[in-house]
Every structure is written in structure tokens, then in C-alpha cells.
Amino acid sequence: MKPSRIALAAFAVLHVAARGVLAQDSPASQPLDPFAAVRLEGPAVAAPAEFSAAPAAPAAYRGGPRLDAVRYRPRYRDGYRERSGGYVHSSPAQIHAGFFDPEGNGATSFAIGFRGGPAVDEHIQLGFGADWYHKSESRREVQGTTFQGGQPVTVTRVLARASSNLFPFQAYLQVSGGDNLSVIPYFGVAGEYQVLLLSATDYQTGADFDATFGGWGWQVWGGAALPLSGRSRMFGEVFVNNGDVERDVDDPASGVTFRESVNADGVGMRFGLSWGF
């Protein structure tokens, strides 16, 4: 055997031995080399360049075999949405409108409001909200009928007018079904502080009445949401409001303090749009 061929064979043996030692010293940091086992029959054959310097695997995947033809991407957790669905650390919010029907003979109120807050996990949300229930009433008296352009016109006189504005400020807990459902049921409960503004005018006597009432209460609701494209939902819900609002009134004549209260109980419905899931 010629000296040049002996030298080439010895160089190939040393090269293979050195790569084996490195692989034993740091198995987690070295990629697999498909040309590590070179057969020493005839002249030594060098490994192709594209396999001789394969990049190291990312730290999250070291410690096992790696295929260079496969791209590795970590799964995001701890505050990021996973590709399988659901949300973590998001803050869903909603706006809604509907009606509120108080107990007794009062007129139905128009209702509008919002809710929002952080999601503890996929099923539980904590947050704050506020609603506005508005209604107005008037007492009229028919004075007669006239004709304008051949059309009968009823003439009335407004005797009195009154309006009320109820503002429930809430801290709530809401539990809902999973994101994989086509229709997502949910229910919630809230503790609230309610403020009621009452105003009235008697046009016969010219007397005016304005008062502000306040008090604690609670509210529960249940409904269903229809997921839309993206991170939004349409929903409808039924709710029950409960609580009394009160105020203290001093009688200047007797010096006695009286307490007036208004019952704020009632039921209603709300419809709206929620987003941020």
C-alpha cells in the first residue's frame, strides 16, 4: 500500500474517532451524522457539505434525535393562545341593549350597558359592569278634537311628567361553556350598588320633585352566545335584578328624619356583541 493511501486512511480513522468522542462528551448538542460510520474500503470519501455542518437543535428540543427536514416550533403557553383553541389571560368585553320590566305597575324601561374583565381560564371570567335603565311616563287629559286638512287631531293636556334612571354598578363572576361548542351557554352572578334618579313635574300645581336614592343589590343572568369569525360572539340573555334603593329625608317642621325606599326588583332581557376571547 502506498504511503499516500495509508495517510488518507489514518486521517479518516482519526476524523471518525474524533467525532465519536465529541458525540459522547455532548450528546445533546451534536446532531446525528448519517456519514459517521464510513466504511474504510478503498479511498476515504468525504461527507457531503450539506450534512457535515448541520445546525444545532433548539434548546427546547435538545436531548433527542432531530430531523433536519422538519421544522420545530414551540407551543405557546402562559398568556398566549394555543392553536387548539381557548384563551388565557384575555379580557372579554361586551356591550348590550334590551329592556327591564320592574315589579309593580311601572312602565318597561329601556336598558343599555357593558361588562368586561379578565378571564381566569377558558370557563371563568371576573369583571365589572354598569347598566342604565331609563323610563319616562306622563299623565295626559284629552281636551277635544279638531280637524286639520281633513284629518282629526286629538288635543291633549299634559298634567304631569315623571322619569327615572336606574344605574346598577356591578362586580361579577361569569361561567361559560367551552369554545368548541357551536352555541355556548353561560350564566353569571353580580353584587351591585344601585343609584336611582327620580324627577317629576306637576304642571297643574307647578311643583317639582327631584330625588336621588342608593342601595345594594344583586343580579343573576343566563344566556347563550353564538361564536362569529375571529374573537367575537353574538349573545342573548335573561336577567333578574333585585334590591331596594333608599334615601333619608328631614322634615323641617318636626325635625324628624324619615327614610324613603324604592323597590328596584324586576326582570329583563339583553342582546349584544362580545369580543376579546
Long-range contacts (C-beta under 8 A, 24 or more apart in sequence): 5-43, 8-43, 8-44, 9-40, 9-44, 11-44, 12-38, 12-40, 12-44, 13-40, 27-63, 28-62, 28-63, 29-56, 29-62, 30-56, 31-55, 31-56, 31-57, 31-66, 31-68, 32-65, 32-66, 85-179, 85-180, 86-122, 86-178, 86-179, 87-119, 87-122, 87-179, 87-277, 88-119, 88-121, 88-122, 89-118, 89-119, 90-118, 90-119, 90-276, 90-277, 91-116, 91-117, 91-118, 91-119, 91-127, 91-276, 92-116, 92-117, 92-119, 92-125, 92-274, 92-275, 92-276, 92-277, 93-117, 93-274, 93-275, 93-276, 94-235, 94-272, 94-273, 94-274, 94-275, 95-272, 95-273, 96-235, 96-237, 96-270, 96-271, 96-272, 96-273, 97-270, 97-271, 97-272, 98-268, 98-269, 98-270, 98-271, 99-268, 99-269, 100-133, 100-166, 100-241, 100-266, 100-267, 100-268, 101-266, 101-267, 101-268, 102-263, 102-264, 102-265, 102-266, 103-263, 103-265, 103-266, 104-263, 106-135, 106-137, 106-164, 107-135, 107-136, 107-137, 108-135, 109-133, 109-134, 109-135, 109-164, 109-166, 109-268, 110-134, 110-135, 111-268, 111-270, 113-270, 115-170, 115-172, 115-174, 116-276, 117-172, 119-277, 122-178, 122-179, 123-175, 123-176, 123-177, 123-178, 124-173, 124-174, 124-175, 125-173, 125-174, 125-175, 125-176, 126-171, 126-172, 126-173, 126-174, 127-171, 127-172, 127-174, 128-169, 128-170, 128-171, 128-172, 129-169, 129-170, 129-172, 129-190, 130-167, 130-168, 130-169, 130-170, 131-166, 131-167, 131-168, 131-170, 132-165, 132-166, 132-167, 133-164, 133-165, 133-166, 133-167, 133-168, 133-268, 134-163, 134-164, 134-165, 134-166, 135-163, 135-164, 136-161, 136-162, 136-163, 136-164, 137-161, 137-162, 137-163, 138-162, 158-203, 159-202, 159-203, 159-204, 160-200, 160-201, 160-202, 160-203, 160-204, 161-200, 161-201, 161-203, 162-198, 162-199, 162-200, 162-201, 163-198, 163-199, 163-200, 164-196, 164-197, 164-198, 164-199, 165-196, 165-197, 166-194, 166-195, 166-196, 166-197, 166-245, 166-264, 167-194, 167-195, 167-196, 167-197, 168-192, 168-193, 168-194, 168-217, 168-219, 168-241, 169-193, 169-194, 169-195, 170-219, 172-219, 176-225, 179-227, 179-277, 182-226, 182-227, 183-224, 183-225, 183-226, 184-224, 184-225, 184-226, 184-227, 184-233, 185-222, 185-223, 185-224, 185-225, 186-222, 186-223, 186-224, 186-225, 186-235, 186-237, 187-220, 187-221, 187-222, 187-223, 188-220, 188-221, 188-222, 189-218, 189-219, 189-220, 190-218, 190-219, 190-220, 191-216, 191-217, 191-218, 192-216, 192-217, 192-218, 192-219, 192-243, 193-217, 194-243, 194-245, 194-264, 195-245, 196-245, 196-262, 196-264, 198-262, 211-247, 211-260, 212-247, 213-245, 213-246, 213-247, 213-260, 213-261, 213-262, 214-245, 214-246, 214-247, 215-243, 215-244, 215-245, 215-246, 215-261, 215-264, 216-243, 217-241, 217-242, 217-243, 217-244, 217-245, 217-264, 218-242, 218-243, 221-270, 223-270, 225-274, 230-275, 231-275, 231-276, 231-277, 232-273, 232-274, 232-275, 232-277, 233-273, 233-274, 233-275, 233-277, 234-271, 234-272, 234-273, 234-274, 235-271, 235-272, 235-273, 235-274, 236-269, 236-270, 236-271, 237-269, 237-270, 237-271, 238-267, 238-268, 238-269, 239-267, 239-268, 239-269, 239-270, 240-266, 240-267, 241-265, 241-266, 241-267, 241-268
